[in-house]
Amino acid sequence: MRAIRDRFEEKYIPEPMSGCWLWTAYCNEDGYGRISFGRKMLLAHRVSWELHCGEIPAGIQVLHECDNPYCVNPSHLFLGTHKDNMADCTSKRRNNKPRGAASFAPSTAS
């Protein structure tokens, strides 16, 4: 099996305007890249962090400064807790996604 670093490097393209490295392989329903390793599917931004920056401590998340879930550029990533992630979300006003029944727009068709 090829090394995960070699496979990872083939699966993104640099976006010159934002500096993001855009994941071009499989993404989950939330837009986060996925890469298989052995029998596991891993989040691509977490793999990027580990390849470029080192181990991720238990219970810690890899967060996006650029707010682009497709991005795997390690310079756009930082470590934090779930609480840090929620605070970042709130400070950037990204926490207003409708949930449940509110996520369905009312029909205007007659």
C-alpha positions, -999 to +999 in steps of 0.1 A: +000+000+000+013+034-009+022+058+019-007+080+031+015+111+025+018+102-012-019+095-016-028+127+003-006+149-019-024+138-050-059+147-037-059+185-033-052+215-055-040+249-043-064+277-048-043+308-054-068+335-044-076+322-009-045+300-003-067+271+005-057+236-006-090+223-019-097+186-014-106+170-047-114+134-036-144+121-016-161+145+008-188+138+034-222+155+034-207+185+053-180+191+027-151+177+048-126+156+028-122+119+036-093+096+028-090+059+035-061+044+054-062+007+060-098+000+068-105+034+082-120+066+066-102+096+081-110+133+078-085+148+054-079+180+074-069+160+104-046+139+082-031+171+069-024+184+104-008+151+114+014+150+083+025+186+085+023+195+122+023+164+143+000+144+165-034+156+175-040+152+213-070+131+224-102+151+225-089+179+204-104+190+171-087+205+140-104+238+132-104+259+101-094+295+102-106+299+066-140+283+074-137+262+043-144+225+050-128+215+017-095+231+028-066+209+039-038+236+041-021+232+074-015+269+077-053+274+077-058+249+105-055+252+142-062+229+172-089+235+197-116+220+219-152+216+209-159+247+230-132+266+210-149+255+178-183+267+190-168+301+201-151+304+167-184+296+150-203+322+171-177+349+166-179+344+128-217+343+128-217+308+113-240+293+139-274+304+124-280+272+103-316+262+107-322+229+124-351+204+124-384+216+109-370+251+107-346+239+080-374+234+055-384+265+037-422+269+035-437+262+001-448+293-019-463+273-047-501+276-052 
